[in-house]
Amino acid sequence: MTNVYDVPLRTLTGEPTTLAPLRGKVVLIVNVASKCGLTPQYSGLERLQERYADRGFSVVGFPCNQFGGQEPGTAEEIQTFCSTTYGVTFPMMEKVDVNGPDRHPLYAELTTTEDSEGNAGDVQWNFEKFLVDPAGKIVARFRPTTAPEDEVVTGAIEAALAA
């Protein structure tokens, strides 16, 4: 893989895409779920989107049903839930596997990144976050219980935006 921008993806509506339109921006990639105890993190993710979008930042959500079956919905159900419950405006991709033999190629690359304690490997749960700099380099990994607006996350976003 050259970088995260080149990985073939599909939008939540099934259209082929990549992250190439976000090249040159700071991107926070998050595996999301609608029926998880961490689902309220959607609010924080949307606030990050609103706070930093005009500075060259975007959240990108990847629904995943691998953790307790907490994203069972169809693409339409996920879209409706995200827009009506949390007012999500950031891009949402199709449902993917983030671990295991069917792990999406993007997550195969993302999971090689270490967290703040030096641990790489499988995604632990819904709402694990990966920060990508404008050049497409994965620069930070935040485990699921780290809130989107935690100062460790916003500090990393600010640093990537300033670089």
TAURHU-V774386 format. One record per pair of residues at least 6 apart in sequence whose C-alpha atoms are under 7 Angstrom apart, sorted by the first residue. I is the first residue (numbers start at 1). J is the second residue. Records with the same first field share a line. If there is no record, write none. Layout:
I = J, J
This chain:
3 = 136, 137
4 = 19, 106, 136
5 = 18, 19, 20, 23, 136
6 = 18, 19, 20
7 = 18, 106
8 = 17, 18
9 = 16, 17, 18
10 = 16, 17, 93, 94
11 = 17, 92, 93, 94
12 = 75, 92, 93, 94
13 = 75
14 = 94
23 = 134, 135, 136
24 = 134, 135
25 = 56, 57, 133, 134
26 = 56, 57, 58, 132, 133, 134, 160, 161
27 = 57, 58, 59, 131, 132, 133
28 = 58, 59, 60, 129, 130, 131, 132
29 = 59, 60, 61, 129, 130, 131
30 = 60, 61, 62, 127, 128, 129, 130
31 = 61, 62, 63, 64, 126, 127, 128
32 = 61, 62, 63, 64, 126, 127
33 = 39, 63, 64, 65, 70, 71, 126
34 = 70, 71
35 = 70, 71
36 = 70
41 = 147, 148
42 = 86
43 = 86
44 = 148, 149
45 = 59, 148
46 = 88
49 = 57, 58, 59, 90
58 = 90
59 = 90
60 = 90, 91, 92
61 = 91, 92, 93
62 = 92, 93, 94, 95, 96
63 = 71, 94, 95, 96
64 = 71, 95, 96, 97
65 = 71, 72
66 = 97
67 = 125, 126
82 = 88
96 = 104
97 = 103, 104
98 = 104, 107, 123
99 = 122, 123
111 = 120, 121, 122, 123
112 = 120, 121
113 = 120, 141
114 = 120, 141
115 = 140, 141, 142
125 = 144
126 = 144
127 = 144
128 = 142, 143, 144
129 = 141, 142, 143, 144
130 = 138, 140, 141, 142
131 = 138, 139, 140, 141
132 = 138, 139
133 = 139, 160
